[in-house]
Structure formats: structure tokens, C-alpha cells
Amino acid sequence: MKHIRHELIAFFTGWILCSQLSACTTAIVSGKFTPDGRPLLFKHRDAGVLQNKLMFFTDGKFEYIGVVNSDDPEGDEIWAGCNSAGFAIMNAASYNMNENDTTSVKDREGIVMKQALQSCATVDDFEKLLERLPKPLGVEANFGVIDAQGGAAYFECGNFDFIKIDANDPQTAPFGYIVRTNYSFARDPNEGYGYIRYLTAEQLFYNAAASGDLTFQFILQKVSRCLRHSLTGIDLSQNLPRDGNDTRFVDFQDFIPRHSSASTVVVQGVRPDESPDKTTMWTILGWQPCAVAMPTWVKGGQRLPSVLMADETGNAPLCDMAMRLKKQCFPIERGSGYKYMNLAALMNQAGSGILQRLMPLEDEIIAKSIGVLTRWREEGMNTKDIQDHYRWLDDIIFVKYKNMFNL
């Protein structure tokens, strides 16, 4: 009995830890409600594998780019991505879609998303894929998808059924956006996770919708790095430590960025009158407050920015450098130390915090990228132009970012 009790404790401890790690904050936005008419797809990823990379694939009907765990060399599972048809997909784990389901088939979300990127051009295609795939699906997730025709929807999906929530339907998305964390509205919401993060994100998106600021920049900079806690009302960006030496540890749980945060993707889709080639996938690899956003396009081909792809170590250089900076924010590794962040390392009144020093660099990347994308929308885009921009992005990281922190 003692042996069985220890096994049960280990099982439930592992299950709870897994639930905490697979805890993403996500959203989709209808192009009818964005300032430029282009839909948005957002995933702030929390995961057990903190080293992430980008990979380019040609193994399906459509070419595609996907976020992949660094310990997955072949890219068998995709955790967010977009393809050459302008279709994009991501997921948030749900913990209430398969209640009382005893099937042993599970954890196939990354496989399903890879199949979708290989074969789907539209939201309707994805719905048909879910209907066609053998059951049980082996999933418990809120899948978010957008397409080049203006489609934007969530599919709250379990092993045997799914519910579609359309972001273009004013009955379900009156302000044009839908937020999901780690529970599905189609089932008992008390059985899920991520309620505090959901409310934080919901408040942010509600205010942005009211002020006409539903943009990819808002999501990257104001949502994925939000330091406000919706339950306690604490905003860590207020009342900052004096400088980098003024060590102040803060309880860092249930914010949108967490110790287990691994990457962020914001896909900016296209208007129906635009080529899907211009679908832009903005990615932050690594702990988001210590990394910068980088754009990629499927049209650019297999050679993505080298800082986003695995090098000889198997990790993406940008992710690896961001993880090294993260250690300054979480210097206590033993026991429960990972729950407590040294705020002074991230932000302080002197402006010497990691995030404060990185933001001008990211602003430069975004401004330059918007400039070339605006030109491409007017004149057309080609692989050479994209590769030129990728080389500039690599230089920014390998020179400015790396030297800024002596990495």
C-alpha cells in the first residue's frame, strides 16, 4: 500500500506540473475589427520544453513555417505556424473537454496542427479535417485558426467532438476578438485552468478594441509581456526598484508571461484582396521579456533567419541567448525559487533593466519590417528581398542584441 501511495503521489504531482507547464494564453481577432483589416492569431506558449526553434517544411500540399521544440529534430509536432495558402493555426491546451473520457489516445495536438498546415487553406478545410480524422483524435485543446479569406475561428476540441466559435459572428464575438486560455467554454469551466490569465488578457483586448488598437504590436508588446495581475491588481511595471542593484524578489505566478513561457507567435494575416504571400508570422523565441520579435514569411523559402533556426547545438541562438538572460531574472533555482523573479533585473527606475534595454531594439526591428512590408504590398515581394531582410535581422541579433548583454 505504501508503494502504491507513493506512485499515486508521483502521478498526480506530474499531472499537476504538466497542467501548469502546458498553459498558453491565446486569442484570435477578426480582420473586420483591426485597423488595417487583417486578421490576427496569437499564442503565448508555456511548455515543458523551453528551447523552441522555427522550421520550414515542404512535406505537404502547402509549404509552411512552424514553432517546434528544439528536442524534435524532424519537426514531427508543430505548436503554431502558417502556410503558403495564408492559413495559420495554434492551440491552447484545454483541461475540461475530455471529462470522464478513459481513452488512452492523447497528446496529439502538435501532430494535428502539422497535418492542418500541410493540407488546409481555409477555416472550413480545418473543420473538415477534424471531421475526417479517425476518432478518438487524441486531443484536448482550443485550436485557433485564421485564413486568407478573412476566416477566424476557435475549435474547442476533444477526442470525439468539437465546437466552432466564429470570431466574425457578432453573437459570439461582439468586439471581434476571442480569448482562450486552458479551459473550453463548451464544457464545465470550473474544471479547467488559466482563469486569472484569461481575465488579464480579456481586459487588455477589450480596452484595445475600444481604442482601435487591435494590432500585432499591441499583442507582442502589451499582452505577451504584460506584468499586470488581474486577481490581485498588482502591476509590476509600477513602483519599480531604484536600479539594477536594488534587488527585489516578487511572486511571479499567474501572469501572462510565466517562468514556463517558451515563445510567442502573432500571425498577421492578409485581406481577402491580398496575396497570402504577405502573411507575416511574428515570433518571439525564448522567455518573452528577454527576447525580441522577428518576422518571417513562407514566401522567403527554407532559409529563415539563422537566429531562429537550430544551430550545431540543436537550439536557436536567439532562444538560447534569451534563456541566459532569463537566469538573471530568476537566479534562485533550488526549491521554489523559480516562482520568484528579481524585478530589478527586468525593469527599474534607472531604465537599465533587460526589458527596458530591449524595447528600442524591438521597435527598430518592427519599424524596419513594417517599412519593407508596406513596400512589398505595393510593389510585390520576392525571395531575394526577404532574404536580404533576414540577413539584416540576423545582424541585429548577432551584433546589437548579443553585444548589448555581452552574450
Secondary structure, DSSP 4 states (H G I P E B T S, - for coil): -HHHHHHHHHHHHHHHHHHHHS--EEEEE-GGGSTTS--EEEEEEE-S---EEEEEE-SSSS-EEEEEETT-TT----SEEEETTS-EEEEEE-SSSSTT---S----HHHHHHHHHHH-SSHHHHHHHHHHS-SS----EEEEEE-TTS-EEEEEE-SS-EEEEETT-TTT-TTSEEEE-BS-TTS-GGGSB-HHHHHHHHHHHHHHHHTT--SHHHIIIIITT--B-TTT--BTTSS--SSTTS--EEE--SSSS-TTEEEEEEEE---TTS-GGG-EEEEEESSGGGS--EEE-GGG-S---GGGS--TTSS-HHHHHHHHHHHHH----STTGGGEEEHHHH--TTS-SHHHHHHHHHHHHHHHHHHHHHHHHHH---HHHHHHHHHHHHHIIIIIIHHHTT-
